């Protein structure tokens, strides 16, 4: 038995692709050590940790289809398949679960009138674009991303995507205000006061509490019990084919910016926690998530992304073994063939969704602000300030304009506007405005 754990150079996997090395005795983790991606604990412990990863991703992954009307079981199936693809493409070096991306909620909500096939077309195209970005990053390095989408731009797009959803949250909240208030308060209390894994599952626990309150107070659909009872225990998920509508595609494409930020951030987080150099995995990670999103869009599932929830589980357990993620993916795929499970999720009332999303959508918006903070984006710089101001107003106000027969909403206008407008404003500042007279040092301080 090979018990080697700490002598491999950073970033160097050991053994064959599926030949995880046993960490120590497989039962204990030495003080200060972590279970590396190419290591594992004993299989019973690995299975238990893998199941924990499934629980961690449930709240977010299942909330997306619940909010957008996508089939729950199909989304769950492709999150499992997507996770396996991601692990294969990153050669088991980047532990991650690919669950439903919250960033897709806004465009999927905005394009519901165009029909489910058109929504799937938008998801599929977004996946293809993410694959292309991944190939470019793999060949040219991250400097391509930094040049096209600096933090000032990325943060604004992430913020406007989340805050664009505010009216949907308040509308659901107003439909069942008491249920929504109980749900929101439960989410807030658990998230803030909960410790460890409990705190990370704040949204899921809050939804369950709100759901239970809705049942007790008669605020759930009268036929919910019959719907659950009639659903089979075993059956195939629903599969659908996409259609390609320009308006739906253009509204969905800005999500790619969020997926890039999430995937690159995930790779950096894992590298920091495992003390590995994973710079070469940014491109493969984007390709893996792009392929997973493309596949989901091609058959009826929602787009995917790497999950911060599972980062929390790894930080708490100190287990970064990719073996646990193979277990998690297999578990999700098995649950996808239980229609009764999807029927239960579909009984969540509007008030519960409204209460949860009052918190959730704001969190998505504030992730953009966090990108600005983490990268020291200076909002006294007129370029950053002006570009972000226009983009956020277009996104939050849901600016809707028609070009011929094509109608575009705030997410598209805000995202495209800042991607195109930012370099123009920067050029004007550097060559005509105040930036022309600044020293190099002063310019960087103002950027």
Phi, psi and omega in degrees: 000130180269117181249016179298133183229326192238000188264359178283142177296153182304130176087359183260110178287151180244153174076184179284175187304315180256012182267067181297133178281136178291129180278112180056233178272003179081357184243330185232151176249125183295149179306129179085352181262165173227157173277111187288164181306325183268008178250173174205163168270188177300155185299319176302320178290321179296319178297317179299317179292323177298320177296324178296324177294325177296316179298319181297324184271347185304308186306315183280313184298321182277339179290326182298307177295329178297324182278328187258351181083007177289151179295125185298311185294324179293317177299318179295319179300313184282342171290322177293314178297318180298322178297318179296317178299317180299315180296321179294314185289327177271009176055041177060023181261342182239100179292125181196147169253135178261107178249181181297133180274127176300333183299336180282346184300314183299305181295326179291324176292320182290336184254014182301325181295337181278350176100155183301316179301322179293322177298317179297323178299320177296318178298315182298314181295321177300320177296318179296319179296320179296324175298314180298319177298319179298318178297318180295316180294321180296324183272325186250347180093172185291347182298335177296314179297316182297327181284317184279321184230077176295166183305327179299322180283312183300314181300319180296318182293316178299317181297315184290329178296316180291314185285341174299336183276353186309315180299326179295320179294313182293328179294313178295323180298314183293336182292323178220073190301322182291314178298318180296319181295318178298316180297312182299315180297321179296316178300313182296315182295314182294319181295319184275318185267341181289146180250147175058229184297327181300313180298324181288340179261024185305316182292316180298312181295319178298320178296317180297317179297313179297321178298314178298320178297320179296321178295315183294330183261008178072026180258032178236151183306136184298333182263011183301317180298319180293320180299315179292317181296325182282340182290141181284156176284328181228139179177166181282144172295163176283137175241140181224160178249147184276160168235156187245106177248129185303318183295318180294321180295314182294329177286333184271331186304324179302339178301332181304323179300317179295317181297322177298311181299318182292316182291314179296319177297322179296315179299316180296321180295315179296319179300317181294320184284331180260359182055047178242151173270106183244024181303327182285356182261358179298314179297307177303323179297317178295320178296317181298314179291324178297318179293319179297317180293320178298315181295318179298314179296333181284344186228359174121010180253166178276159180295155187243166174202167174289154191245124176294330179303320182283335171300319179297320178297317180295319179297322182287321185267343186063024180247111180250018183296129176288343177300323180296328181283331172295321176296315180299316180297316180296320179297315179298320181293324177294316179297333180297340181262022176242090182303329180299327178296314178296324179296322178298314181299324184287354178269003179297123182284164184300321181298321178296316178296320179296317179295318180292319185282340173303324178275313188298312184294323176296322178298320179298315179299318182288343173298326176295319177296323179296322177300317177299315182296312183298331182254013176053043177290125184268110182276004169275346174291122184299333178293307180300314184296312184292314182297315180293322182299313181293317182297316182293320179295318179297320182286311183291321178281356181051054177306122182239118180228153182246132175245102186064237178266002183262120179253124181242144183251185192303322181298315181294312183295317181295317183290310179297321181300315183283327178295320180279318187284328184301309180296330178292313179297322180293319179297316179298319180295318184284329188253339182236319186276206186299327183299336181295331185261003182270149172290165179302317182297313181295326180296316180294328177293331182269356185275000000 
